[in-house]
Each structure stands twice: as C-alpha cells, then as structure tokens.
Amino acid sequence: MTTADPTKVSSRAKKRGLTQLGTLGAGNHYAEVQVIDEIYDEDSASRMGLGKKGRVCIMIHSGSRGLGHQVATDALVKMDTAMARDGIVLNDRQLSCARINSLEGKAYLGAMSAAANYAWANRSCMTYLARKAFSEVFQKTPEELDMHLVYDVCHNIAKIERHEVDGVLKTLLVHRKGSTRAFPPHHPMIPIDYQFTGQPVLIGGTMGTCSYVLAGTEKGMTETFGSTCHGAGRALSRAKSRRMLEHSEVLDNLKKKGISIRVASPKLVMEEAPESYKDVSEVVDTCQDAGISRKVVRLRPIAVVKG
C-alpha cells in the first residue's frame, strides 16, 4: 500500500515481525491443500484457473503476525488519549479510534498500511515455500505444475475508496473487519484478468469444512461498499470450544473425512474444530441470495496445517 509509513511502526513491532516472516501464526490461520469439488460458474472459474473438478489448490490464511498485533496495541494507547481530548466515548476499549485527519489517525493509517505490506510479503514467502515443497515431492517445477496465484487479498484492513452515498460520489475510509473486498466486474481497482468476472472473494472454511471462491457484484457495491464476509464466523467462543469438545474426537472425525492435519498446539484442535464455527455453506448461500457476491467454486480440504 502506497499509504504505508514505516516510520510510524514502533521498534518493538518491527522486532516482533523480524523473525516471523514466512510463518502462519496461530488462531484461525492455516495452510490447506484443497480439491475443487464443485463448480458453479464455469466461465469465471476458467478465467481464475479453477475450471476443472479435482484440481488441487492451496489456500493460505495468514497476516501481519506479531508486527500487526503490536501496531494495533500501540495505536490503542495513543487513541485513548485522542478520544479523551476529542470527547469520544465508547463502551469497549477495543473500539478505540481517532479522527482520520488527526495526528493519531494519520499515524495509525501509515503504520497499518505498513503492516498490510508486511502481510503480503509474509504470504508471498509462504507461497514460495509451498511451491518449493510441491516441486520437491513431484519432481516438477512450479510452472510445470501450473501453481499460479489466483488472488491475494487482505481483510481486517482500512482503505480509502470512492463510493456512492445517497446518490453522491464520496471519498470514504472503508474499514473491513471480518470481511473482504468484493468489487464487481469492470471496476478500475481490480486486475485486468478479472475485469469480466469481478474480484475473487476467498471465503475460508474450517479444518473439516469446504472453502469457497466467490466473485464481487454490482449489488455488493451499493449494499455493502463492495464487501463480503471472509469466513463463516465463530459459533462457539474459544473457551467454550475447549470445554465442550474432545481433542481425540475432533481428530477422529477429521480422519473419517479423509483429512490429514498437522497442528502446533493441541488446544487449537478444539478451538478451530468445525463445530466451533457456523455452517460456511449456509453463510455463502446467504451472501449469494443477498446478491452481494456469487459462487464460483467450492473447495474440499484434504490436508490442513495450523500454526
């Protein structure tokens, strides 16, 4: 992002990010080996390189790691002061904010943009490592294996965009939390390869459920500022998942579905179990029924790596 200002990123944030480049992280971050098992829009799927059932794909969900977390932590402290000064009252400190054109607001946007650039670099490193691993196993180059990138997009990010509000075109700062961009066909801010399909919308499932690729729509631009959810959303809190679910039972269920899993921490197995999340297929159908995005392909997991 050209709005990045590395001078606004603290030395502690940079130190945290220095050793984490090319790593997944914990929580709901993952790398999955998936298989295309349903195609809803053959033309769009073909343009994305996803037009064949049984094709193997890799989906990586990760972000700015400790660097981004520290950027947010640093900003919360500064924004508390700004809110007291400007008379802003909130019921949850996690919603701390500052006026966009204030010193604190400008500093945060510069640091957040730098963290987003780190996230893209992080995923690029993991993409390289995934291609390298497949190349070593199959004794073919990534080009021979057709391991091209379909799309790389951020969520949980604020971007300056132009949108129509009450019939007037305005410049807005659109903050997508728990959602991702879903711009329609012919939008000037999406790559030329997707001008006829709309922006690819990546909606990840959980360890034992499908993921989806959708495409943006015109209705989404007017209804949601060109946005769609980026996942199913939690049905159980992490603490409740650990109390209610059994580690061995979750693993057995995944094994029965033919899904291999490698996870760094046993508690993540319960926290990220399919039962901990809403039904992603129902969520995706709702997005399509609402007209804010449309289904292109469904992907079934066969191997999962959790940080």
Secondary structure in CASP SS format (residue, H / E / C, confidence):
PFRMAT SS
TARGET T0000
AUTHOR 0000-0000-0000
METHOD secondary structure of the structure
MODEL  1
M C 1.00
T C 1.00
T C 1.00
A C 1.00
D C 1.00
P H 1.00
T H 1.00
K H 1.00
V C 1.00
S C 1.00
S H 1.00
R H 1.00
A H 1.00
K H 1.00
K H 1.00
R H 1.00
G H 1.00
L H 1.00
T C 1.00
Q C 1.00
L C 1.00
G C 1.00
T C 1.00
L C 1.00
G C 1.00
A C 1.00
G C 1.00
N C 1.00
H C 1.00
Y E 1.00
A E 1.00
E E 1.00
V E 1.00
Q E 1.00
V E 1.00
I E 1.00
D E 1.00
E E 1.00
I E 1.00
Y C 1.00
D C 1.00
E H 1.00
D H 1.00
S H 1.00
A H 1.00
S H 1.00
R H 1.00
M C 1.00
G C 1.00
L C 1.00
G C 1.00
K C 1.00
K C 1.00
G C 1.00
R C 1.00
V E 1.00
C E 1.00
I E 1.00
M E 1.00
I E 1.00
H E 1.00
S C 1.00
G C 1.00
S C 1.00
R H 1.00
G H 1.00
L H 1.00
G H 1.00
H H 1.00
Q H 1.00
V H 1.00
A H 1.00
T H 1.00
D H 1.00
A H 1.00
L H 1.00
V H 1.00
K H 1.00
M H 1.00
D H 1.00
T H 1.00
A H 1.00
M H 1.00
A H 1.00
R H 1.00
D H 1.00
G C 1.00
I C 1.00
V C 1.00
L C 1.00
N C 1.00
D C 1.00
R H 1.00
Q H 1.00
L H 1.00
S C 1.00
C C 1.00
A C 1.00
R C 1.00
I C 1.00
N C 1.00
S C 1.00
L H 1.00
E H 1.00
G H 1.00
K H 1.00
A H 1.00
Y H 1.00
L H 1.00
G H 1.00
A H 1.00
M H 1.00
S H 1.00
A H 1.00
A H 1.00
A H 1.00
N H 1.00
Y H 1.00
A H 1.00
W H 1.00
A H 1.00
N H 1.00
R H 1.00
S H 1.00
C H 1.00
M H 1.00
T H 1.00
Y H 1.00
L H 1.00
A H 1.00
R H 1.00
K H 1.00
A H 1.00
F H 1.00
S H 1.00
E H 1.00
V H 1.00
F H 1.00
Q C 1.00
K C 1.00
T C 1.00
P C 1.00
E C 1.00
E C 1.00
L C 1.00
D C 1.00
M C 1.00
H C 1.00
L C 1.00
V C 1.00
Y C 1.00
D C 1.00
V C 1.00
C C 1.00
H E 1.00
N E 1.00
I E 1.00
A E 1.00
K E 1.00
I E 1.00
E E 1.00
R E 1.00
H E 1.00
E E 1.00
V E 1.00
D C 1.00
G C 1.00
V E 1.00
L E 1.00
K E 1.00
T E 1.00
L E 1.00
L E 1.00
V E 1.00
H E 1.00
R E 1.00
K E 1.00
G E 1.00
S E 1.00
T E 1.00
R E 1.00
A C 1.00
F C 1.00
P C 1.00
P C 1.00
H C 1.00
H C 1.00
P C 1.00
M C 1.00
I C 1.00
P C 1.00
I H 1.00
D H 1.00
Y H 1.00
Q C 1.00
F C 1.00
T C 1.00
G C 1.00
Q C 1.00
P E 1.00
V E 1.00
L E 1.00
I E 1.00
G E 1.00
G C 1.00
T C 1.00
M C 1.00
G C 1.00
T C 1.00
C C 1.00
S E 1.00
Y E 1.00
V E 1.00
L E 1.00
A E 1.00
G E 1.00
T C 1.00
E H 1.00
K H 1.00
G H 1.00
M H 1.00
T H 1.00
E H 1.00
T H 1.00
F C 1.00
G C 1.00
S E 1.00
T E 1.00
C E 1.00
H C 1.00
G E 1.00
A C 1.00
G C 1.00
R E 1.00
A C 1.00
L C 1.00
S C 1.00
R H 1.00
A H 1.00
K H 1.00
S H 1.00
R H 1.00
R H 1.00
M H 1.00
L C 1.00
E C 1.00
H H 1.00
S H 1.00
E H 1.00
V H 1.00
L H 1.00
D H 1.00
N H 1.00
L H 1.00
K H 1.00
K H 1.00
K C 1.00
G C 1.00
I C 1.00
S E 1.00
I E 1.00
R E 1.00
V E 1.00
A C 1.00
S C 1.00
P H 1.00
K H 1.00
L H 1.00
V H 1.00
M H 1.00
E H 1.00
E C 1.00
A C 1.00
P H 1.00
E H 1.00
S H 1.00
Y E 1.00
K C 1.00
D C 1.00
V H 1.00
S H 1.00
E H 1.00
V H 1.00
V H 1.00
D H 1.00
T H 1.00
C H 1.00
Q H 1.00
D H 1.00
A H 1.00
G C 1.00
I C 1.00
S E 1.00
R E 1.00
K E 1.00
V E 1.00
V E 1.00
R E 1.00
L E 1.00
R E 1.00
P E 1.00
I E 1.00
A E 1.00
V E 1.00
V E 1.00
K E 1.00
G C 1.00
END
